[in-house]
Structure formats: structure tokens, C-alpha cells
């Protein structure tokens, strides 16, 4: 039986929304509010050790799965994007070196924007496209 080898992946998913970039950023730009707009995430919370830890981390709960902890790498509210990486949890033990960015780009001032979600990781197959698409589809429904 052949064992599949991990390979490097870059997944980029985008969606255009009929809303201002600022309004969309107010929904997607909160590091701890991913569960409020992404249907695959049951809960996002701050870890109990956060006050002792200088890194900003969120603990995500997915239905029927163990929790995953992600760490904020940078936040740029003025330009509507942030980056984060996997920190702890079973998912990241399999999907190696995961890091990601969410960005909102103004297309037409106060009328139209694009959300771009990019992820980089090593794994045997695409572990993110469906997850990103589920989140972006949820935003499309919210910002009709």
C-alpha cells in the first residue's frame, strides 16, 4: 500500500459582495468572531491562559471535532486584512505549517468589495477549499 506524500498547497478563494469594504470588514475582521459568520464553526473563544500569553490566540470548536487553536500573526484594520497560523490541535498535526490571511478589498467605493481568503499548508490533498467556500457563501447570503 502506497503512502501519499504531503505536498505544498496554496488555496485562494474570493467572492465579490455588494457592500462597502468597511461594512464587510466589520463582520469578518474580528479575530474572535469567525463563528458569527462562518457556518462550520460552532464557537470561537479566548483561551484561559491568554492573560499570561503575549500571543493572541483563538480556540475554534467545529461540530463533531476536537478544538483547534490559531494564533494571530498580524492585524491591519486600516487596510482590512489579518493573518493567522495554526498553533495547537489535532487538525494541524496532520495539516502541516498552516497559515492564512483574510483580506477585504474595495472594488467600488461604498458599493462593492471582494473578500479574499488565502491559505498555505502541506498535506496530501486540499484540506481548505470547501471550508473557505462555505464561509464565503455565508457572506454572500449576508451581503446580498
PELINHU-V17222 format. One record per residue. N is the residue number from 0. RES is the residue in three letters. SS is DSSP state (A for helix, B for strand, O for the rest). PSI is psi as a letter, one per 30 degrees, with the letter a starting at -180 (999 if undefined). BURIAL is 1 if it has 9 or more other C-alpha atoms within 8 Angstrom, else 0. Layout:
# PELINHU-V17222
N|RES|SS|PSI|BURIAL, N|RES|SS|PSI|BURIAL
This chain:
# PELINHU-V17222
0|UNK|O|k|0, 1|UNK|O|k|0, 2|UNK|O|k|0, 3|UNK|O|k|0, 4|UNK|O|k|0, 5|UNK|O|k|0, 6|UNK|B|l|0, 7|UNK|B|k|0, 8|UNK|B|k|1, 9|UNK|B|j|0, 10|UNK|B|k|1, 11|UNK|B|k|1, 12|UNK|B|k|1, 13|UNK|B|l|1, 14|UNK|B|k|1, 15|UNK|B|k|1, 16|UNK|B|k|1, 17|UNK|O|i|1, 18|UNK|O|l|1, 19|UNK|O|l|1, 20|UNK|A|e|1, 21|UNK|A|e|0, 22|UNK|A|e|0, 23|UNK|A|e|1, 24|UNK|A|e|1, 25|UNK|A|f|0, 26|UNK|A|e|1, 27|UNK|A|f|1, 28|UNK|O|f|1, 29|UNK|O|k|0, 30|UNK|O|e|0, 31|UNK|O|g|1, 32|UNK|O|g|1, 33|UNK|A|e|1, 34|UNK|A|f|1, 35|UNK|A|f|0, 36|UNK|O|f|1, 37|UNK|O|k|1, 38|UNK|O|f|1, 39|UNK|O|f|1, 40|UNK|O|k|1, 41|UNK|O|e|1, 42|UNK|B|k|1, 43|UNK|B|k|1, 44|UNK|B|l|0, 45|UNK|O|k|1, 46|UNK|O|l|0, 47|UNK|O|f|0, 48|UNK|O|g|0, 49|UNK|A|e|1, 50|UNK|A|f|0, 51|UNK|A|f|0, 52|UNK|O|k|0, 53|UNK|O|f|0, 54|UNK|O|k|0, 55|UNK|O|k|0, 56|UNK|B|l|1, 57|UNK|B|k|1, 58|UNK|B|k|1, 59|UNK|B|k|1, 60|UNK|B|k|1, 61|UNK|O|k|1, 62|UNK|O|k|0, 63|UNK|O|g|0, 64|UNK|O|l|0, 65|UNK|O|l|0, 66|UNK|O|l|1, 67|UNK|B|k|1, 68|UNK|B|k|1, 69|UNK|B|l|1, 70|UNK|B|k|1, 71|UNK|B|k|1, 72|UNK|B|e|0, 73|UNK|B|l|0, 74|UNK|B|k|0, 75|UNK|B|i|0, 76|UNK|O|e|0, 77|UNK|O|e|0, 78|UNK|O|g|0, 79|UNK|O|h|1, 80|UNK|B|l|1, 81|UNK|B|l|1, 82|UNK|B|k|1, 83|UNK|B|l|1, 84|UNK|B|l|1, 85|UNK|B|k|1, 86|UNK|B|e|1, 87|UNK|B|l|1, 88|UNK|O|l|1, 89|UNK|A|e|1, 90|UNK|A|e|0, 91|UNK|A|f|1, 92|UNK|A|e|0, 93|UNK|A|e|0, 94|UNK|O|j|1, 95|UNK|B|k|1, 96|UNK|B|h|1, 97|UNK|B|k|1, 98|UNK|B|l|1, 99|UNK|B|l|1, 100|UNK|B|k|1, 101|UNK|B|k|1, 102|UNK|B|k|1, 103|UNK|B|k|1, 104|UNK|B|k|1, 105|UNK|B|k|1, 106|UNK|B|e|0, 107|UNK|B|k|0, 108|UNK|O|k|0, 109|UNK|O|g|1, 110|UNK|O|e|1, 111|UNK|B|k|1, 112|UNK|B|l|1, 113|UNK|B|k|1, 114|UNK|B|k|1, 115|UNK|B|k|1, 116|UNK|B|k|1, 117|UNK|B|k|1, 118|UNK|B|k|1, 119|UNK|B|k|1, 120|UNK|B|l|1, 121|UNK|B|k|1, 122|UNK|B|l|1, 123|UNK|O|f|0, 124|UNK|O|l|0, 125|UNK|O|j|0, 126|UNK|O|g|0, 127|UNK|O|f|0, 128|UNK|A|e|1, 129|UNK|A|e|0, 130|UNK|A|e|0, 131|UNK|A|e|1, 132|UNK|A|e|1, 133|UNK|A|e|1, 134|UNK|A|e|1, 135|UNK|A|e|1, 136|UNK|A|e|0, 137|UNK|A|e|1, 138|UNK|A|e|1, 139|UNK|A|e|1, 140|UNK|A|e|0, 141|UNK|A|e|0, 142|UNK|O|i|1, 143|UNK|O|999|0
